[in-house]
Amino acid sequence: MTAAATSSNPSSSSSLLESMRCELLSLNTQKKSLLSEAEAIVSELTAKQPGGGPPIGIDDPLVDAEGYPRADIDIYRARTLRRRFKEIQTDHKALEKRIELGLVEIAALSRVDAENSSAVGNSGSVGVTTTKEDEEELRLRLAPKPKPKFDPKTGKWVVKSWDGSVAGVEDGESRCFDDLNVPSTAALASNLAGGAADRPDVGGGIGAATAEENSSSDESQRQHRGGGAVSFLENAPIPFAIIDEVSLDSPASEAGIQVNDVLLRFGDVDSTNHRDFRAIAELLPFASSENRSISVIVRRGSAALGGSTEITVTLRPRPWGGRGLLGCHIRPYNE
């Protein structure tokens, strides 16, 4: 049944909406299960053999240099794992498509439900209104979020909550995230009076930097301490992890990643959506199997020791002589 077919039947559209929500939750559970299974398979394929031999590999040859089956691995096990991994990839793509279509259909049904509620007016049931509000909240929570902004009132970087308020600061629920573009004179004066020398000074002027300013000098986009004026870079990424170990000859080492690099962005993963690094763990197996590279943005150096620099490196996750697909270790970043 489509959204158009339910426009004249409020109870039908509401029940269908609830049914689709349950279906999407089920699909999401299946997706998480597949990702967990894929992670376990990749871990086994990329782990060193018990005797210290090289790993099986995701797509490495199962024969030696002379064309004979490798004697150091279980060939049957290797083929079984690889076949299952390819099945998971196919199933994962199909689930992603079904979830995407389901979200589109829910959005359409939400509009129909809203129209039905409006037509019923005061005589409509409370249940229909509640369902409409729930679906609107779900739509807003699932919608893409804008990049963080600098809040001149608190001197912190903040993100937008689903209802448009400011998340993560005191009294943020009573403030509008979209109004943070340009600070008021009073707010700027308050920041200056509060000790600008003790807070990061982001170059580039007050407000959003222009494209010319962004490209003219990296210094205009980096944080410095000890400055006298406070300026704001609206789209600067927020650090969320730090590299505390890089193995020699690993994919991370070859990409140029170094110990103490601060992670700002890993592909599409940033401070707002990394989910305790689970988003990175889910991304790696599929990037490796499809031979895809990932753009990684790190901050290198210390503002207290002469300045820091934002660097973009290209990382290709893949099996190598060590454990995992990267050859580095990250931990949460606490500034």
C-alpha positions as CSV (number, residue, x, y, z in Angstrom):
1,M,0.0,0.0,0.0
2,T,1.4,3.4,-1.0
3,A,1.1,6.8,0.8
4,A,-1.4,7.9,-1.9
5,A,-3.7,5.0,-1.2
6,T,-3.9,5.8,2.5
7,S,-4.6,9.6,2.2
8,S,-8.3,9.1,2.7
9,N,-7.9,6.7,5.7
10,P,-6.1,8.2,8.7
11,S,-6.1,5.0,10.8
12,S,-4.8,3.0,7.8
13,S,-1.9,5.5,7.3
14,S,-1.0,5.5,11.0
15,S,-1.0,1.7,11.2
16,L,1.1,1.4,8.1
17,L,3.5,4.0,9.4
18,E,3.9,2.1,12.6
19,S,4.4,-1.2,10.6
20,M,7.1,0.4,8.5
21,R,8.9,1.8,11.5
22,C,9.0,-1.8,13.0
23,E,10.3,-3.1,9.7
24,L,13.1,-0.5,9.6
25,L,14.1,-1.3,13.1
26,S,14.3,-5.0,12.1
27,L,16.3,-4.2,9.0
28,N,18.7,-2.1,11.1
29,T,19.2,-5.0,13.5
30,Q,20.0,-7.3,10.6
31,K,22.5,-4.7,9.3
32,K,24.3,-4.5,12.7
33,S,24.4,-8.3,12.8
34,L,26.0,-8.5,9.4
35,L,28.5,-5.9,10.3
36,S,29.5,-7.7,13.5
37,E,29.9,-11.0,11.5
38,A,32.0,-9.2,8.8
39,E,34.2,-7.7,11.5
40,A,34.8,-11.1,13.0
41,I,35.6,-12.6,9.6
42,V,38.1,-9.8,8.7
43,S,39.7,-10.2,12.1
44,E,40.3,-13.9,11.4
45,L,41.5,-13.4,7.9
46,T,44.0,-10.6,8.8
47,A,45.3,-12.2,12.0
48,K,48.7,-13.9,12.0
49,Q,48.8,-17.7,12.1
50,P,49.4,-19.4,15.4
51,G,52.9,-20.3,14.4
52,G,53.7,-16.7,13.5
53,G,53.1,-17.1,9.7
54,P,51.4,-14.5,7.5
55,P,47.6,-14.1,7.7
56,I,45.2,-15.8,5.3
57,G,44.3,-12.4,3.8
58,I,41.1,-11.2,2.4
59,D,42.1,-11.5,-1.3
60,D,45.6,-12.9,-1.1
61,P,46.5,-16.0,-3.3
62,L,45.8,-19.3,-1.6
63,V,48.7,-20.9,-3.5
64,D,52.4,-20.5,-3.0
65,A,55.0,-19.2,-5.5
66,E,55.1,-22.6,-7.2
67,G,51.3,-22.9,-7.6
68,Y,50.7,-25.4,-4.8
69,P,48.0,-24.8,-2.1
70,R,49.5,-22.9,0.9
71,A,50.6,-25.4,3.5
72,D,50.4,-22.9,6.4
73,I,46.6,-22.3,6.3
74,D,43.4,-24.3,6.2
75,I,42.4,-23.8,2.6
76,Y,38.8,-25.0,3.1
77,R,38.4,-22.6,6.0
78,A,39.9,-19.7,4.0
79,R,37.5,-20.3,1.1
80,T,34.5,-20.6,3.4
81,L,35.3,-17.3,5.2
82,R,35.9,-15.4,2.0
83,R,32.7,-16.7,0.4
84,R,30.7,-15.7,3.4
85,F,32.3,-12.3,3.5
86,K,31.3,-11.6,-0.1
87,E,27.7,-12.8,0.7
88,I,27.7,-10.3,3.6
89,Q,28.8,-7.5,1.3
90,T,25.9,-8.3,-1.1
91,D,23.4,-8.6,1.7
92,H,24.6,-5.4,3.3
93,K,24.2,-3.4,0.1
94,A,20.6,-4.8,-0.3
95,L,19.8,-3.8,3.3
96,E,21.1,-0.3,2.8
97,K,18.9,0.1,-0.2
98,R,15.8,-1.2,1.6
99,I,16.5,1.1,4.5
100,E,16.9,4.1,2.2
101,L,13.6,3.3,0.4
102,G,11.9,2.8,3.7
103,L,13.0,6.2,5.1
104,V,11.6,7.8,1.9
105,E,8.3,6.0,2.3
106,I,8.0,6.9,6.0
107,A,8.6,10.6,5.1
108,A,5.8,10.4,2.5
109,L,3.5,8.7,5.0
110,S,4.3,11.2,7.6
111,R,3.1,14.0,5.3
112,V,-0.1,12.1,4.6
113,D,-0.6,11.6,8.4
114,A,-0.1,15.3,9.0
115,E,-2.6,16.2,6.3
116,N,-5.1,13.8,7.8
117,S,-4.6,15.2,11.3
118,S,-5.1,18.7,10.0
119,A,-8.3,17.7,8.2
120,V,-9.7,16.1,11.3
121,G,-9.0,19.1,13.4
122,N,-10.2,19.3,17.0
123,S,-12.5,16.3,16.4
124,G,-9.5,14.0,15.6
125,S,-8.2,11.5,18.1
126,V,-5.2,12.3,20.3
127,G,-3.5,9.1,19.1
128,V,-3.2,10.3,15.6
129,T,-1.7,13.6,16.7
130,T,0.8,11.9,18.9
131,T,1.9,9.6,16.1
132,K,2.4,12.5,13.8
133,E,4.6,14.2,16.3
134,D,6.6,11.1,16.9
135,E,7.2,10.7,13.2
136,E,8.2,14.3,12.8
137,E,10.7,13.8,15.7
138,L,12.0,10.7,14.0
139,R,12.4,12.5,10.7
140,L,14.4,15.3,12.4
141,R,16.6,12.9,14.3
142,L,17.4,11.0,11.1
143,A,18.1,14.1,9.1
144,P,21.7,15.0,8.3
145,K,23.2,17.4,10.9
146,P,25.1,20.6,10.0
147,K,28.7,21.0,11.0
148,P,29.6,22.2,14.5
149,K,29.8,25.9,15.2
150,F,31.7,28.0,17.7
151,D,29.5,29.4,20.4
152,P,30.8,32.8,21.5
153,K,28.7,32.8,24.7
154,T,30.3,29.7,26.2
155,G,33.6,29.7,24.2
156,K,32.9,26.1,23.1
157,W,32.2,24.2,19.9
158,V,28.6,23.0,19.8
159,V,26.4,20.9,17.6
160,K,22.8,21.2,16.6
161,S,20.2,19.1,18.4
162,W,17.3,17.5,16.5
163,D,14.9,20.2,17.6
164,G,17.1,23.1,16.4
165,S,18.5,24.0,19.8
166,V,22.1,24.0,20.9
167,A,23.4,20.6,22.3
168,G,26.0,20.1,24.9
169,V,25.9,23.4,26.8
170,E,24.0,24.8,29.7
171,D,20.7,26.4,28.7
172,G,21.3,25.2,25.1
173,E,17.7,23.9,24.9
174,S,16.5,27.5,25.0
175,R,18.8,28.8,22.3
176,C,18.7,28.4,18.5
177,F,21.7,26.8,16.8
178,D,21.0,28.8,13.6
179,D,21.5,32.1,15.4
180,L,25.1,31.3,16.2
181,N,26.5,32.5,12.9
182,V,27.6,36.0,14.0
183,P,28.2,36.7,17.7
184,S,26.7,39.9,19.2
185,T,29.0,42.7,20.4
186,A,28.2,41.9,24.0
187,A,29.1,38.2,23.5
188,L,32.4,39.1,21.9
189,A,33.2,41.6,24.7
190,S,32.4,38.9,27.2
191,N,34.8,36.4,25.6
192,L,37.5,39.0,25.5
193,A,37.0,39.9,29.1
194,G,37.0,36.3,30.1
195,G,40.7,35.8,29.2
196,A,41.3,35.3,25.5
197,A,44.9,34.3,26.2
198,D,43.7,31.1,27.9
199,R,41.5,30.0,24.9
200,P,42.1,29.0,21.3
201,D,42.2,31.8,18.9
202,V,41.0,30.7,15.4
203,G,42.3,32.9,12.7
204,G,40.2,34.1,9.7
205,G,38.0,36.8,11.1
206,I,34.6,36.8,12.9
207,G,32.0,34.6,11.1
208,A,32.5,32.1,8.3
209,A,35.7,32.3,6.4
210,T,35.6,32.8,2.6
211,A,36.9,30.3,0.1
212,E,39.8,32.7,-0.7
213,E,40.7,33.0,3.0
214,N,40.5,29.2,3.4
215,S,43.0,28.6,0.6
216,S,45.3,31.5,1.1
217,S,46.8,30.4,4.4
218,D,46.5,27.3,6.6
219,E,47.4,29.5,9.5
220,S,44.1,31.3,9.2
221,Q,42.3,28.0,9.9
222,R,44.4,26.7,12.8
223,Q,44.1,27.3,16.5
224,H,46.6,29.4,18.4
225,R,47.0,30.2,22.0
226,G,48.2,33.5,23.5
227,G,46.4,35.8,21.0
228,G,44.7,39.0,22.0
229,A,41.6,38.8,19.8
230,V,39.0,36.1,19.4
231,S,37.8,35.0,16.0
232,F,35.7,32.2,14.8
233,L,35.9,29.5,12.1
234,E,32.4,28.1,11.8
235,N,33.2,24.8,10.0
236,A,36.4,23.8,11.8
237,P,36.2,20.1,12.8
238,I,36.3,19.0,16.4
239,P,39.0,16.4,17.4
240,F,37.7,13.1,18.8
241,A,40.6,10.7,18.8
242,I,44.4,10.6,19.1
243,I,46.9,8.2,17.5
244,D,49.0,6.6,20.3
245,E,50.7,3.8,18.3
246,V,51.7,3.3,14.6
247,S,53.3,0.1,13.5
248,L,56.2,0.1,11.1
249,D,55.4,-0.7,7.4
250,S,51.6,-0.7,8.2
251,P,49.0,1.0,6.0
252,A,48.8,3.9,8.5
253,S,52.6,4.3,8.5
254,E,52.7,4.3,4.7
255,A,49.9,7.0,4.6
256,G,52.0,9.3,6.8
257,I,50.1,9.0,10.0
258,Q,52.2,9.6,13.1
259,V,52.0,9.1,16.8
260,N,50.2,12.0,18.6
261,D,48.3,12.9,15.5
262,V,44.8,14.2,16.5
263,L,42.0,12.7,14.5
264,L,39.5,15.3,13.1
265,R,37.8,13.3,10.4
266,F,38.0,9.7,9.1
267,G,36.1,9.5,5.8
268,D,32.6,10.5,6.7
269,V,33.2,9.9,10.4
270,D,33.7,12.8,12.7
271,S,33.1,13.9,16.3
272,T,29.3,13.8,15.9
273,N,28.8,10.3,14.5
274,H,31.8,8.0,15.4
275,R,29.7,6.2,18.1
276,D,32.7,5.3,20.3
277,F,34.7,4.4,17.1
278,R,32.2,1.8,16.0
279,A,31.6,3.7,12.8
280,I,35.3,3.4,11.9
281,A,35.3,-0.3,12.7
282,E,32.2,-0.8,10.4
283,L,33.8,1.2,7.6
284,L,37.2,-0.6,7.4
285,P,36.2,-4.1,6.2
286,F,34.2,-2.8,3.3
287,A,36.8,-0.2,2.3
288,S,39.4,-3.0,2.4
289,S,37.4,-5.5,0.3
290,E,36.6,-2.9,-2.3
291,N,40.2,-1.5,-2.4
292,R,38.9,1.9,-1.5
293,S,41.0,4.7,0.0
294,I,39.8,6.9,2.9
295,S,40.6,10.6,3.3
296,V,41.7,11.2,6.8
297,I,42.2,14.7,8.4
298,V,44.5,15.0,11.4
299,R,45.9,17.8,13.4
300,R,49.7,17.6,14.0
301,G,51.8,19.6,16.5
302,S,50.9,21.6,19.6
303,A,49.7,25.2,19.7
304,A,51.8,25.5,22.9
305,L,54.9,24.3,21.1
306,G,54.9,26.6,18.1
307,G,51.6,25.9,16.4
308,S,49.6,23.0,14.9
309,T,48.8,22.0,11.3
310,E,45.8,20.3,9.8
311,I,46.9,17.6,7.4
312,T,44.9,15.4,5.0
313,V,46.3,11.9,4.2
314,T,45.0,9.2,2.0
315,L,44.7,5.8,3.8
316,R,43.9,2.5,2.2
317,P,42.9,-0.2,4.8
318,R,44.2,-3.6,3.8
319,P,45.7,-6.8,5.2
320,W,49.4,-6.5,6.0
321,G,52.0,-8.3,8.1
322,G,50.5,-7.2,11.4
323,R,47.1,-7.3,13.1
324,G,44.0,-5.5,11.7
325,L,43.7,-3.4,8.6
326,L,45.4,-0.1,9.7
327,G,48.4,-0.9,11.9
328,C,47.7,1.9,14.3
329,H,45.9,2.4,17.6
330,I,43.5,5.2,18.5
331,R,42.0,6.3,21.8
332,P,39.5,9.0,22.8
333,Y,40.9,12.6,22.7
334,N,40.6,14.7,25.8
335,E,42.0,18.2,25.3
